[in-house]
Amino acid sequence: KIELLEPLGDKSPIKNFLEKNANGGIHHVCIEVDDIGICIKHLKEKGIRVLDEPKIGAHNKLVVFLHPKDCNGVLTEIEQA
């Protein structure tokens, strides 16, 4: 699925992204996984940095973001199925 995002306030990461990218673009990609805990374990074993602990995201599912520098410059979200 594709989601269209808009900033919800002055401190929104989406607002910051649009200020830097006036023409818009892809903010991040999301990968849905069956078990976010196992996925995080495997990613860390491969040296991929997780930006925070899993938390409930926009779709009421657990999500976590990966460091863009470890993902070829792409901000990547992992979402529990």
All heavy atoms as a GROMACS GRO file, in nm:
protein
  630
    1LYS      N    1   0.084  -0.118   0.000
    1LYS     CA    2   0.000   0.000   0.000
    1LYS      C    3   0.088   0.124   0.000
    1LYS      O    4   0.203   0.120   0.041
    1LYS     CB    5  -0.095  -0.002   0.119
    1LYS     CG    6  -0.029   0.015   0.253
    1LYS     CD    7  -0.130   0.004   0.365
    1LYS     CE    8  -0.060  -0.006   0.496
    1LYS     NZ    9  -0.150  -0.026   0.607
    2ILE      N   10   0.033   0.231  -0.045
    2ILE     CA   11   0.102   0.360  -0.046
    2ILE      C   12   0.023   0.455   0.043
    2ILE      O   13  -0.100   0.464   0.031
    2ILE     CB   14   0.113   0.416  -0.189
    2ILE    CG1   15   0.201   0.324  -0.273
    2ILE    CG2   16   0.167   0.558  -0.186
    2ILE    CD1   17   0.209   0.363  -0.418
    3GLU      N   18   0.093   0.524   0.130
    3GLU     CA   19   0.029   0.621   0.218
    3GLU      C   20   0.077   0.761   0.182
    3GLU      O   21   0.195   0.782   0.162
    3GLU     CB   22   0.065   0.594   0.364
    3GLU     CG   23   0.017   0.462   0.415
    3GLU     CD   24   0.059   0.437   0.558
    3GLU    OE1   25   0.154   0.502   0.607
    3GLU    OE2   26  -0.003   0.350   0.620
    4LEU      N   27  -0.017   0.854   0.175
    4LEU     CA   28   0.018   0.994   0.156
    4LEU      C   29   0.019   1.059   0.293
    4LEU      O   30  -0.077   1.048   0.369
    4LEU     CB   31  -0.084   1.062   0.064
    4LEU     CG   32  -0.097   1.001  -0.075
    4LEU    CD1   33  -0.205   1.072  -0.155
    4LEU    CD2   34   0.036   1.006  -0.148
    5LEU      N   35   0.130   1.124   0.327
    5LEU     CA   36   0.148   1.182   0.459
    5LEU      C   37   0.146   1.334   0.454
    5LEU      O   38   0.189   1.393   0.356
    5LEU     CB   39   0.282   1.135   0.518
    5LEU     CG   40   0.305   0.984   0.526
    5LEU    CD1   41   0.447   0.957   0.570
    5LEU    CD2   42   0.205   0.920   0.618
    6GLU      N   43   0.099   1.393   0.561
    6GLU     CA   44   0.107   1.538   0.576
    6GLU      C   45   0.145   1.569   0.720
    6GLU      O   46   0.116   1.491   0.810
    6GLU     CB   47  -0.025   1.606   0.538
    6GLU     CG   48  -0.140   1.575   0.631
    6GLU     CD   49  -0.265   1.651   0.592
    6GLU    OE1   50  -0.258   1.773   0.572
    6GLU    OE2   51  -0.370   1.587   0.583
    7PRO      N   52   0.214   1.681   0.742
    7PRO     CA   53   0.256   1.716   0.878
    7PRO      C   54   0.135   1.745   0.968
    7PRO      O   55   0.037   1.803   0.923
    7PRO     CB   56   0.340   1.840   0.861
    7PRO     CG   57   0.342   1.874   0.717
    7PRO     CD   58   0.256   1.777   0.643
    8LEU      N   59   0.147   1.703   1.094
    8LEU     CA   60   0.040   1.729   1.189
    8LEU      C   61   0.076   1.839   1.288
    8LEU      O   62   0.000   1.868   1.379
    8LEU     CB   63   0.005   1.601   1.265
    8LEU     CG   64  -0.054   1.489   1.179
    8LEU    CD1   65  -0.080   1.365   1.263
    8LEU    CD2   66  -0.182   1.534   1.111
    9GLY      N   67   0.193   1.900   1.271
    9GLY     CA   68   0.234   2.007   1.359
    9GLY      C   69   0.369   2.061   1.321
    9GLY      O   70   0.435   2.010   1.230
   10ASP      N   71   0.412   2.164   1.390
   10ASP     CA   72   0.540   2.230   1.358
   10ASP      C   73   0.661   2.141   1.386
   10ASP      O   74   0.766   2.161   1.327
   10ASP     CB   75   0.554   2.360   1.437
   10ASP     CG   76   0.461   2.468   1.383
   10ASP    OD1   77   0.420   2.458   1.265
   10ASP    OD2   78   0.430   2.562   1.459
   11LYS      N   79   0.648   2.045   1.475
   11LYS     CA   80   0.762   1.958   1.509
   11LYS      C   81   0.755   1.823   1.438
   11LYS      O   82   0.828   1.732   1.471
   11LYS     CB   83   0.768   1.938   1.660
   11LYS     CG   84   0.796   2.068   1.734
   11LYS     CD   85   0.810   2.046   1.881
   11LYS     CE   86   0.841   2.180   1.948
   11LYS     NZ   87   0.855   2.167   2.092
   12SER      N   88   0.668   1.811   1.341
   12SER     CA   89   0.649   1.686   1.268
   12SER      C   90   0.772   1.652   1.184
   12SER      O   91   0.826   1.737   1.113
   12SER     CB   92   0.528   1.700   1.176
   12SER     OG   93   0.525   1.597   1.081
   13PRO      N   94   0.816   1.525   1.187
   13PRO     CA   95   0.926   1.485   1.098
   13PRO      C   96   0.888   1.498   0.951
   13PRO      O   97   0.973   1.521   0.866
   13PRO     CB   98   0.954   1.340   1.136
   13PRO     CG   99   0.846   1.297   1.227
   13PRO     CD  100   0.772   1.417   1.275
   14ILE      N  101   0.760   1.487   0.922
   14ILE     CA  102   0.714   1.503   0.784
   14ILE      C  103   0.731   1.648   0.741
   14ILE      O  104   0.772   1.677   0.628
   14ILE     CB  105   0.567   1.457   0.768
   14ILE    CG1  106   0.550   1.311   0.812
   14ILE    CG2  107   0.518   1.477   0.625
   14ILE    CD1  108   0.638   1.212   0.741
   15LYS      N  109   0.702   1.743   0.831
   15LYS     CA  110   0.722   1.885   0.799
   15LYS      C  111   0.868   1.912   0.768
   15LYS      O  112   0.902   1.979   0.670
   15LYS     CB  113   0.676   1.973   0.915
   15LYS     CG  114   0.694   2.120   0.884
   15LYS     CD  115   0.641   2.208   0.996
   15LYS     CE  116   0.645   2.351   0.949
   15LYS     NZ  117   0.716   2.441   1.028
   16ASN      N  118   0.958   1.858   0.851
   16ASN     CA  119   1.102   1.876   0.827
   16ASN      C  120   1.143   1.817   0.693
   16ASN      O  121   1.221   1.877   0.619
   16ASN     CB  122   1.182   1.812   0.940
   16ASN     CG  123   1.162   1.881   1.072
   16ASN    OD1  124   1.126   1.998   1.076
   16ASN    ND2  125   1.184   1.809   1.180
   17PHE      N  126   1.091   1.700   0.661
   17PHE     CA  127   1.122   1.635   0.533
   17PHE      C  128   1.078   1.722   0.416
   17PHE      O  129   1.153   1.743   0.320
   17PHE     CB  130   1.054   1.498   0.526
   17PHE     CG  131   1.071   1.430   0.392
   17PHE    CD1  132   1.188   1.364   0.361
   17PHE    CD2  133   0.969   1.434   0.299
   17PHE    CE1  134   1.203   1.302   0.238
   17PHE    CE2  135   0.983   1.372   0.176
   17PHE     CZ  136   1.102   1.306   0.145
   18LEU      N  137   0.955   1.777   0.424
   18LEU     CA  138   0.904   1.859   0.314
   18LEU      C  139   0.979   1.992   0.301
   18LEU      O  140   0.993   2.044   0.190
   18LEU     CB  141   0.754   1.882   0.331
   18LEU     CG  142   0.668   1.758   0.311
   18LEU    CD1  143   0.523   1.787   0.348
   18LEU    CD2  144   0.679   1.706   0.169
   19GLU      N  145   1.026   2.046   0.411
   19GLU     CA  146   1.107   2.169   0.404
   19GLU      C  147   1.238   2.143   0.330
   19GLU      O  148   1.286   2.228   0.257
   19GLU     CB  149   1.133   2.223   0.544
   19GLU     CG  150   1.011   2.288   0.606
   19GLU     CD  151   1.031   2.328   0.752
   19GLU    OE1  152   1.136   2.295   0.811
   19GLU    OE2  153   0.940   2.392   0.806
   20LYS      N  154   1.295   2.026   0.349
   20LYS     CA  155   1.421   1.990   0.282
   20LYS      C  156   1.398   1.941   0.140
   20LYS      O  157   1.489   1.944   0.058
   20LYS     CB  158   1.493   1.880   0.361
   20LYS     CG  159   1.542   1.925   0.496
   20LYS     CD  160   1.606   1.809   0.570
   20LYS     CE  161   1.642   1.849   0.712
   20LYS     NZ  162   1.687   1.734   0.790
   21ASN      N  163   1.277   1.893   0.111
   21ASN     CA  164   1.244   1.835  -0.020
   21ASN      C  165   1.114   1.900  -0.069
   21ASN      O  166   1.007   1.838  -0.062
   21ASN     CB  167   1.226   1.683  -0.008
   21ASN     CG  168   1.348   1.616   0.047
   21ASN    OD1  169   1.444   1.589  -0.024
   21ASN    ND2  170   1.349   1.590   0.177
   22ALA      N  171   1.124   2.020  -0.119
   22ALA     CA  172   1.006   2.099  -0.155
   22ALA      C  173   0.916   2.028  -0.257
   22ALA      O  174   0.796   2.051  -0.260
   22ALA     CB  175   1.048   2.235  -0.209
   23ASN      N  176   0.972   1.943  -0.340
   23ASN     CA  177   0.893   1.871  -0.440
   23ASN      C  178   0.834   1.741  -0.385
   23ASN      O  179   0.772   1.665  -0.458
   23ASN     CB  180   0.977   1.840  -0.564
   23ASN     CG  181   1.011   1.965  -0.640
   23ASN    OD1  182   0.933   2.059  -0.643
   23ASN    ND2  183   1.129   1.968  -0.700
   24GLY      N  184   0.855   1.715  -0.256
   24GLY     CA  185   0.805   1.592  -0.196
   24GLY      C  186   0.898   1.476  -0.225
   24GLY      O  187   1.017   1.495  -0.251
   25GLY      N  188   0.847   1.358  -0.220
   25GLY     CA  189   0.927   1.239  -0.245
   25GLY      C  190   0.889   1.128  -0.148
   25GLY      O  191   0.789   1.137  -0.077
   26ILE      N  192   0.970   1.026  -0.144
   26ILE     CA  193   0.945   0.913  -0.056
   26ILE      C  194   1.014   0.939   0.078
   26ILE      O  195   1.136   0.956   0.083
   26ILE     CB  196   0.995   0.781  -0.119
   26ILE    CG1  197   0.914   0.753  -0.246
   26ILE    CG2  198   0.984   0.666  -0.020
   26ILE    CD1  199   0.962   0.634  -0.324
   27HIS      N  200   0.936   0.945   0.184
   27HIS     CA  201   0.990   0.969   0.318
   27HIS      C  202   1.051   0.840   0.374
   27HIS      O  203   1.161   0.841   0.428
   27HIS     CB  204   0.880   1.020   0.412
   27HIS     CG  205   0.928   1.045   0.550
   27HIS    ND1  206   0.913   0.954   0.651
   27HIS    CD2  207   0.991   1.152   0.604
   27HIS    CE1  208   0.965   1.003   0.762
   27HIS    NE2  209   1.013   1.123   0.736
   28HIS      N  210   0.980   0.729   0.363
   28HIS     CA  211   1.032   0.601   0.413
   28HIS      C  212   0.958   0.486   0.347
   28HIS      O  213   0.852   0.505   0.287
   28HIS     CB  214   1.022   0.592   0.566
   28HIS     CG  215   0.883   0.581   0.619
   28HIS    ND1  216   0.801   0.689   0.639
   28HIS    CD2  217   0.812   0.472   0.659
   28HIS    CE1  218   0.685   0.649   0.688
   28HIS    NE2  219   0.689   0.517   0.701
   29VAL      N  220   1.015   0.367   0.360
   29VAL     CA  221   0.947   0.245   0.317
   29VAL      C  222   0.916   0.163   0.442
   29VAL      O  223   0.985   0.174   0.543
   29VAL     CB  224   1.030   0.162   0.217
   29VAL    CG1  225   1.053   0.239   0.088
   29VAL    CG2  226   1.160   0.117   0.277
   30CYS      N  227   0.812   0.084   0.433
   30CYS     CA  228   0.770   0.001   0.546
   30CYS      C  229   0.768  -0.145   0.501
   30CYS      O  230   0.716  -0.177   0.395
   30CYS     CB  231   0.633   0.044   0.595
   30CYS     SG  232   0.572  -0.055   0.733
   31ILE      N  233   0.824  -0.230   0.586
   31ILE     CA  234   0.825  -0.374   0.560
   31ILE      C  235   0.747  -0.441   0.672
   31ILE      O  236   0.778  -0.422   0.789
   31ILE     CB  237   0.969  -0.429   0.553
   31ILE    CG1  238   1.046  -0.357   0.442
   31ILE    CG2  239   0.968  -0.579   0.534
   31ILE    CD1  240   1.194  -0.381   0.444
   32GLU      N  241   0.645  -0.517   0.635
   32GLU     CA  242   0.564  -0.588   0.733
   32GLU      C  243   0.625  -0.726   0.760
   32GLU      O  244   0.660  -0.797   0.666
   32GLU     CB  245   0.421  -0.603   0.680
   32GLU     CG  246   0.324  -0.658   0.782
   32GLU     CD  247   0.182  -0.663   0.728
   32GLU    OE1  248   0.154  -0.754   0.648
   32GLU    OE2  249   0.102  -0.576   0.764
   33VAL      N  250   0.640  -0.761   0.888
   33VAL     CA  251   0.700  -0.888   0.926
   33VAL      C  252   0.606  -0.962   1.022
   33VAL      O  253   0.523  -0.901   1.090
   33VAL     CB  254   0.838  -0.868   0.992
   33VAL    CG1  255   0.936  -0.803   0.894
   33VAL    CG2  256   0.829  -0.787   1.119
   34ASP      N  257   0.621  -1.094   1.028
   34ASP     CA  258   0.537  -1.175   1.117
   34ASP      C  259   0.576  -1.158   1.264
   34ASP      O  260   0.489  -1.160   1.350
   34ASP     CB  261   0.545  -1.322   1.079
   34ASP     CG  262   0.477  -1.351   0.945
   34ASP    OD1  263   0.378  -1.283   0.914
   34ASP    OD2  264   0.524  -1.442   0.874
   35ASP      N  265   0.705  -1.145   1.292
   35ASP     CA  266   0.752  -1.134   1.430
   35ASP      C  267   0.858  -1.024   1.439
   35ASP      O  268   0.974  -1.046   1.402
   35ASP     CB  269   0.807  -1.268   1.478
   35ASP     CG  270   0.839  -1.269   1.626
   35ASP    OD1  271   0.892  -1.169   1.679
   35ASP    OD2  272   0.810  -1.372   1.691
   36ILE      N  273   0.821  -0.909   1.488
   36ILE     CA  274   0.912  -0.794   1.491
   36ILE      C  275   1.032  -0.820   1.582
   36ILE      O  276   1.142  -0.775   1.554
   36ILE     CB  277   0.836  -0.664   1.528
   36ILE    CG1  278   0.918  -0.541   1.487
   36ILE    CG2  279   0.798  -0.662   1.674
   36ILE    CD1  280   0.839  -0.411   1.491
   37GLY      N  281   1.011  -0.895   1.690
   37GLY     CA  282   1.120  -0.925   1.782
   37GLY      C  283   1.229  -1.007   1.716
   37GLY      O  284   1.348  -0.976   1.728
   38ILE      N  285   1.191  -1.112   1.645
   38ILE     CA  286   1.288  -1.196   1.574
   38ILE      C  287   1.356  -1.116   1.464
   38ILE      O  288   1.477  -1.125   1.445
   38ILE     CB  289   1.220  -1.322   1.518
   38ILE    CG1  290   1.180  -1.415   1.633
   38ILE    CG2  291   1.311  -1.394   1.419
   38ILE    CD1  292   1.098  -1.535   1.590
   39CYS      N  293   1.278  -1.034   1.395
   39CYS     CA  294   1.334  -0.950   1.288
   39CYS      C  295   1.442  -0.856   1.343
   39CYS      O  296   1.550  -0.844   1.286
   39CYS     CB  297   1.223  -0.872   1.220
   39CYS     SG  298   1.279  -0.767   1.085
   40ILE      N  299   1.412  -0.789   1.454
   40ILE     CA  300   1.508  -0.696   1.515
   40ILE      C  301   1.635  -0.771   1.555
   40ILE      O  302   1.746  -0.723   1.532
   40ILE     CB  303   1.445  -0.624   1.636
   40ILE    CG1  304   1.339  -0.525   1.588
   40ILE    CG2  305   1.550  -0.554   1.720
   40ILE    CD1  306   1.252  -0.469   1.700
   41LYS      N  307   1.620  -0.890   1.612
   41LYS     CA  308   1.736  -0.970   1.651
   41LYS      C  309   1.825  -0.998   1.530
   41LYS      O  310   1.947  -0.981   1.536
   41LYS     CB  311   1.689  -1.100   1.715
   41LYS     CG  312   1.800  -1.191   1.760
   41LYS     CD  313   1.744  -1.318   1.825
   41LYS     CE  314   1.858  -1.408   1.866
   41LYS     NZ  315   1.862  -1.532   1.793
   42HIS      N  316   1.764  -1.042   1.420
   42HIS     CA  317   1.841  -1.073   1.299
   42HIS      C  318   1.908  -0.948   1.242
   42HIS      O  319   2.023  -0.953   1.197
   42HIS     CB  320   1.753  -1.139   1.193
   42HIS     CG  321   1.709  -1.278   1.226
   42HIS    ND1  322   1.795  -1.378   1.265
   42HIS    CD2  323   1.587  -1.334   1.228
   42HIS    CE1  324   1.730  -1.488   1.288
   42HIS    NE2  325   1.601  -1.465   1.266
   43LEU      N  326   1.836  -0.836   1.241
   43LEU     CA  327   1.893  -0.712   1.189
   43LEU      C  328   2.013  -0.667   1.271
   43LEU      O  329   2.117  -0.630   1.216
   43LEU     CB  330   1.787  -0.602   1.186
   43LEU     CG  331   1.676  -0.621   1.083
   43LEU    CD1  332   1.558  -0.529   1.113
   43LEU    CD2  333   1.728  -0.599   0.941
   44LYS      N  334   2.002  -0.673   1.404
   44LYS     CA  335   2.113  -0.633   1.491
   44LYS      C  336   2.234  -0.725   1.471
   44LYS      O  337   2.348  -0.679   1.474
   44LYS     CB  338   2.069  -0.633   1.637
   44LYS     CG  339   1.979  -0.515   1.671
   44LYS     CD  340   1.941  -0.515   1.818
   44LYS     CE  341   1.862  -0.391   1.855
   44LYS     NZ  342   1.827  -0.389   1.999
   45GLU      N  343   2.208  -0.854   1.449
   45GLU     CA  344   2.317  -0.949   1.423
   45GLU      C  345   2.393  -0.912   1.296
   45GLU      O  346   2.512  -0.939   1.283
   45GLU     CB  347   2.263  -1.091   1.411
   45GLU     CG  348   2.220  -1.152   1.543
   45GLU     CD  349   2.145  -1.283   1.529
   45GLU    OE1  350   2.121  -1.329   1.414
   45GLU    OE2  351   2.111  -1.342   1.633
   46LYS      N  352   2.325  -0.847   1.202
   46LYS     CA  353   2.387  -0.805   1.076
   46LYS      C  354   2.444  -0.664   1.084
   46LYS      O  355   2.490  -0.609   0.985
   46LYS     CB  356   2.285  -0.814   0.962
   46LYS     CG  357   2.241  -0.956   0.934
   46LYS     CD  358   2.138  -0.961   0.824
   46LYS     CE  359   2.084  -1.098   0.801
   46LYS     NZ  360   2.176  -1.195   0.747
   47GLY      N  361   2.438  -0.602   1.204
   47GLY     CA  362   2.494  -0.470   1.224
   47GLY      C  363   2.405  -0.355   1.183
   47GLY      O  364   2.450  -0.242   1.170
   48ILE      N  365   2.277  -0.382   1.163
   48ILE     CA  366   2.184  -0.277   1.125
   48ILE      C  367   2.128  -0.215   1.253
   48ILE      O  368   2.075  -0.285   1.339
   48ILE     CB  369   2.072  -0.332   1.035
   48ILE    CG1  370   2.133  -0.382   0.904
   48ILE    CG2  371   1.964  -0.226   1.009
   48ILE    CD1  372   2.039  -0.454   0.813
   49ARG      N  373   2.141  -0.083   1.262
   49ARG     CA  374   2.099  -0.013   1.384
   49ARG      C  375   1.949   0.013   1.385
   49ARG      O  376   1.892   0.062   1.288
   49ARG     CB  377   2.173   0.120   1.396
   49ARG     CG  378   2.321   0.100   1.424
   49ARG     CD  379   2.395   0.229   1.416
   49ARG     NE  380   2.414   0.264   1.275
   49ARG     CZ  381   2.470   0.375   1.232
   49ARG    NH1  382   2.513   0.465   1.318
   49ARG    NH2  383   2.484   0.398   1.102
   50VAL      N  384   1.888  -0.020   1.498
   50VAL     CA  385   1.748   0.009   1.523
   50VAL      C  386   1.744   0.142   1.598
   50VAL      O  387   1.818   0.162   1.694
   50VAL     CB  388   1.685  -0.105   1.606
   50VAL    CG1  389   1.542  -0.072   1.644
   50VAL    CG2  390   1.692  -0.237   1.530
   51LEU      N  391   1.660   0.235   1.552
   51LEU     CA  392   1.662   0.370   1.607
   51LEU      C  393   1.597   0.383   1.744
   51LEU      O  394   1.624   0.478   1.816
   51LEU     CB  395   1.597   0.469   1.509
   51LEU     CG  396   1.672   0.487   1.377
   51LEU    CD1  397   1.596   0.583   1.286
   51LEU    CD2  398   1.813   0.538   1.402
   52ASP      N  399   1.510   0.290   1.781
   52ASP     CA  400   1.442   0.299   1.910
   52ASP      C  401   1.382   0.162   1.941
   52ASP      O  402   1.393   0.069   1.860
   52ASP     CB  403   1.331   0.405   1.902
   52ASP     CG  404   1.294   0.464   2.037
   52ASP    OD1  405   1.342   0.413   2.140
   52ASP    OD2  406   1.218   0.562   2.040
   53GLU      N  407   1.319   0.152   2.054
   53GLU     CA  408   1.246   0.030   2.088
   53GLU      C  409   1.115   0.027   2.009
   53GLU      O  410   1.062   0.133   1.974
   53GLU     CB  411   1.216   0.025   2.238
   53GLU     CG  412   1.341   0.011   2.324
   53GLU     CD  413   1.416  -0.118   2.298
   53GLU    OE1  414   1.351  -0.224   2.290
   53GLU    OE2  415   1.539  -0.112   2.285
   54PRO      N  416   1.060  -0.092   1.981
   54PRO     CA  417   0.931  -0.097   1.912
   54PRO      C  418   0.824  -0.022   1.991
   54PRO      O  419   0.824  -0.023   2.114
   54PRO     CB  420   0.899  -0.247   1.908
   54PRO     CG  421   1.032  -0.315   1.921
   54PRO     CD  422   1.115  -0.225   2.008
   55LYS      N  423   0.737   0.046   1.916
   55LYS     CA  424   0.626   0.118   1.979
   55LYS      C  425   0.505   0.106   1.889
   55LYS      O  426   0.516   0.068   1.772
   55LYS     CB  427   0.662   0.265   2.001
   55LYS     CG  428   0.695   0.341   1.874
   55LYS     CD  429   0.736   0.483   1.904
   55LYS     CE  430   0.773   0.551   1.775
   55LYS     NZ  431   0.825   0.684   1.793
   56ILE      N  432   0.390   0.139   1.942
   56ILE     CA  433   0.267   0.133   1.863
   56ILE      C  434   0.268   0.246   1.761
   56ILE      O  435   0.288   0.362   1.796
   56ILE     CB  436   0.143   0.144   1.953
   56ILE    CG1  437   0.139   0.028   2.053
   56ILE    CG2  438   0.015   0.147   1.870
   56ILE    CD1  439   0.127  -0.109   1.990
   57GLY      N  440   0.248   0.210   1.634
   57GLY     CA  441   0.252   0.307   1.525
   57GLY      C  442   0.114   0.352   1.483
   57GLY      O  443   0.013   0.328   1.550
   58ALA      N  444   0.110   0.415   1.367
   58ALA     CA  445  -0.012   0.478   1.316
   58ALA      C  446  -0.126   0.379   1.292
   58ALA      O  447  -0.242   0.417   1.299
   58ALA     CB  448   0.020   0.553   1.186
   59HIS      N  449  -0.096   0.254   1.269
   59HIS     CA  450  -0.200   0.154   1.240
   59HIS      C  451  -0.225   0.063   1.359
   59HIS      O  452  -0.275  -0.048   1.344
   59HIS     CB  453  -0.161   0.072   1.117
   59HIS     CG  454  -0.139   0.158   0.997
   59HIS    ND1  455  -0.243   0.215   0.927
   59HIS    CD2  456  -0.026   0.199   0.936
   59HIS    CE1  457  -0.194   0.287   0.828
   59HIS    NE2  458  -0.063   0.280   0.831
   60ASN      N  459  -0.185   0.112   1.478
   60ASN     CA  460  -0.204   0.039   1.603
   60ASN      C  461  -0.129  -0.094   1.603
   60ASN      O  462  -0.175  -0.192   1.661
   60ASN     CB  463  -0.354   0.019   1.633
   60ASN     CG  464  -0.380   0.012   1.780
   60ASN    OD1  465  -0.307   0.069   1.862
   60ASN    ND2  466  -0.485  -0.059   1.818
   61LYS      N  467  -0.014  -0.096   1.534
   61LYS     CA  468   0.072  -0.214   1.529
   61LYS      C  469   0.210  -0.173   1.578
   61LYS      O  470   0.248  -0.056   1.566
   61LYS     CB  471   0.083  -0.268   1.386
   61LYS     CG  472  -0.047  -0.317   1.329
   61LYS     CD  473  -0.024  -0.368   1.188
   61LYS     CE  474  -0.153  -0.417   1.126
   61LYS     NZ  475  -0.129  -0.472   0.992
   62LEU      N  476   0.287  -0.269   1.629
   62LEU     CA  477   0.424  -0.240   1.670
   62LEU      C  478   0.508  -0.203   1.549
   62LEU      O  479   0.502  -0.270   1.445
   62LEU     CB  480   0.487  -0.361   1.739
   62LEU     CG  481   0.452  -0.383   1.884
   62LEU    CD1  482   0.519  -0.512   1.934
   62LEU    CD2  483   0.495  -0.267   1.971
   63VAL      N  484   0.587  -0.097   1.562
   63VAL     CA  485   0.678  -0.054   1.456
   63VAL      C  486   0.812  -0.014   1.515
   63VAL      O  487   0.822   0.020   1.633
   63VAL     CB  488   0.623   0.066   1.374
   63VAL    CG1  489   0.492   0.029   1.307
   63VAL    CG2  490   0.608   0.189   1.460
   64VAL      N  491   0.914  -0.018   1.432
   64VAL     CA  492   1.047   0.029   1.468
   64VAL      C  493   1.112   0.080   1.339
   64VAL      O  494   1.080   0.031   1.229
   64VAL     CB  495   1.130  -0.083   1.535
   64VAL    CG1  496   1.167  -0.193   1.438
   64VAL    CG2  497   1.252  -0.028   1.606
   65PHE      N  498   1.198   0.181   1.353
   65PHE     CA  499   1.267   0.236   1.236
   65PHE      C  500   1.414   0.195   1.240
   65PHE      O  501   1.474   0.182   1.347
   65PHE     CB  502   1.255   0.388   1.232
   65PHE     CG  503   1.120   0.435   1.188
   65PHE    CD1  504   1.017   0.452   1.280
   65PHE    CD2  505   1.093   0.459   1.054
   65PHE    CE1  506   0.891   0.494   1.240
   65PHE    CE2  507   0.968   0.502   1.013
   65PHE     CZ  508   0.867   0.519   1.106
   66LEU      N  509   1.471   0.177   1.121
   66LEU     CA  510   1.612   0.141   1.106
   66LEU      C  511   1.690   0.262   1.059
   66LEU      O  512   1.638   0.347   0.987
   66LEU     CB  513   1.626   0.027   1.004
   66LEU     CG  514   1.537  -0.095   1.029
   66LEU    CD1  515   1.558  -0.198   0.919
   66LEU    CD2  516   1.561  -0.154   1.166
   67HIS      N  517   1.817   0.266   1.097
   67HIS     CA  518   1.901   0.380   1.060
   67HIS      C  519   1.921   0.383   0.909
   67HIS      O  520   1.962   0.283   0.849
   67HIS     CB  521   2.036   0.370   1.131
   67HIS     CG  522   2.108   0.501   1.135
   67HIS    ND1  523   2.156   0.563   1.022
   67HIS    CD2  524   2.138   0.582   1.238
   67HIS    CE1  525   2.214   0.676   1.055
   67HIS    NE2  526   2.205   0.690   1.187
   68PRO      N  527   1.893   0.497   0.845
   68PRO     CA  528   1.908   0.506   0.699
   68PRO      C  529   2.049   0.472   0.649
   68PRO      O  530   2.064   0.413   0.542
   68PRO     CB  531   1.874   0.651   0.667
   68PRO     CG  532   1.797   0.701   0.784
   68PRO     CD  533   1.843   0.621   0.902
   69LYS      N  534   2.151   0.508   0.726
   69LYS     CA  535   2.288   0.480   0.680
   69LYS      C  536   2.315   0.330   0.671
   69LYS      O  537   2.406   0.289   0.601
   69LYS     CB  538   2.389   0.548   0.772
   69LYS     CG  539   2.390   0.698   0.756
   69LYS     CD  540   2.497   0.763   0.838
   69LYS     CE  541   2.496   0.914   0.815
   69LYS     NZ  542   2.594   0.983   0.897
   70ASP      N  543   2.237   0.250   0.741
   70ASP     CA  544   2.255   0.105   0.736
   70ASP      C  545   2.165   0.041   0.630
   70ASP      O  546   2.169  -0.080   0.610
   70ASP     CB  547   2.224   0.043   0.872
   70ASP     CG  548   2.318   0.091   0.981
   70ASP    OD1  549   2.430   0.135   0.947
   70ASP    OD2  550   2.280   0.086   1.099
   71CYS      N  551   2.083   0.123   0.563
   71CYS     CA  552   1.986   0.074   0.465
   71CYS      C  553   1.998   0.150   0.333
   71CYS      O  554   1.897   0.190   0.274
   71CYS     CB  555   1.845   0.086   0.521
   71CYS     SG  556   1.820  -0.006   0.674
   72ASN      N  557   2.122   0.173   0.290
   72ASN     CA  558   2.148   0.242   0.163
   72ASN      C  559   2.082   0.379   0.155
   72ASN      O  560   2.035   0.420   0.050
   72ASN     CB  561   2.107   0.156   0.044
   72ASN     CG  562   2.193   0.034   0.030
   72ASN    OD1  563   2.315   0.040   0.047
   72ASN    ND2  564   2.131  -0.080   0.003
   73GLY      N  565   2.076   0.450   0.268
   73GLY     CA  566   2.022   0.585   0.271
   73GLY      C  567   1.871   0.594   0.280
   73GLY      O  568   1.815   0.703   0.273
   74VAL      N  569   1.803   0.481   0.297
   74VAL     CA  570   1.657   0.479   0.301
   74VAL      C  571   1.609   0.460   0.446
   74VAL      O  572   1.649   0.364   0.512
   74VAL     CB  573   1.601   0.365   0.213
   74VAL    CG1  574   1.450   0.358   0.223
   74VAL    CG2  575   1.645   0.381   0.069
   75LEU      N  576   1.526   0.551   0.494
   75LEU     CA  577   1.464   0.532   0.624
   75LEU      C  578   1.366   0.415   0.610
   75LEU      O  579   1.278   0.418   0.524
   75LEU     CB  580   1.390   0.659   0.668
   75LEU     CG  581   1.319   0.651   0.803
   75LEU    CD1  582   1.417   0.623   0.917
   75LEU    CD2  583   1.243   0.780   0.829
   76THR      N  584   1.385   0.312   0.692
   76THR     CA  585   1.306   0.190   0.679
   76THR      C  586   1.230   0.165   0.809
   76THR      O  587   1.288   0.169   0.916
   76THR     CB  588   1.397   0.071   0.647
   76THR    OG1  589   1.470   0.100   0.528
   76THR    CG2  590   1.317  -0.055   0.625
   77GLU      N  591   1.102   0.137   0.793
   77GLU     CA  592   1.015   0.105   0.906
   77GLU      C  593   0.984  -0.044   0.901
   77GLU      O  594   0.954  -0.099   0.795
   77GLU     CB  595   0.886   0.186   0.895
   77GLU     CG  596   0.783   0.154   1.001
   77GLU     CD  597   0.653   0.230   0.981
   77GLU    OE1  598   0.627   0.279   0.868
   77GLU    OE2  599   0.576   0.241   1.076
   78ILE      N  600   0.992  -0.110   1.015
   78ILE     CA  601   0.952  -0.250   1.026
   78ILE      C  602   0.821  -0.250   1.106
   78ILE      O  603   0.813  -0.188   1.212
   78ILE     CB  604   1.060  -0.335   1.099
   78ILE    CG1  605   1.195  -0.324   1.029
   78ILE    CG2  606   1.013  -0.479   1.112
   78ILE    CD1  607   1.199  -0.378   0.890
   79GLU      N  608   0.720  -0.319   1.054
   79GLU     CA  609   0.587  -0.321   1.118
   79GLU      C  610   0.544  -0.464   1.144
   79GLU      O  611   0.553  -0.550   1.056
   79GLU     CB  612   0.486  -0.252   1.028
   79GLU     CG  613   0.344  -0.250   1.084
   79GLU     CD  614   0.245  -0.185   0.989
   79GLU    OE1  615   0.197  -0.253   0.897
   79GLU    OE2  616   0.218  -0.065   1.007
   80GLN      N  617   0.498  -0.489   1.265
   80GLN     CA  618   0.444  -0.620   1.302
   80GLN      C  619   0.315  -0.645   1.224
   80GLN      O  620   0.227  -0.558   1.219
   80GLN     CB  621   0.414  -0.622   1.453
   80GLN     CG  622   0.350  -0.749   1.503
   80GLN     CD  623   0.447  -0.864   1.518
   80GLN    OE1  624   0.561  -0.845   1.557
   80GLN    NE2  625   0.402  -0.982   1.485
   81ALA      N  626   0.302  -0.763   1.165
   81ALA     CA  627   0.181  -0.798   1.087
   81ALA      C  628   0.061  -0.813   1.179
   81ALA      O  629   0.072  -0.837   1.296
   81ALA     CB  630   0.204  -0.927   1.009
   0.00000   0.00000   0.00000
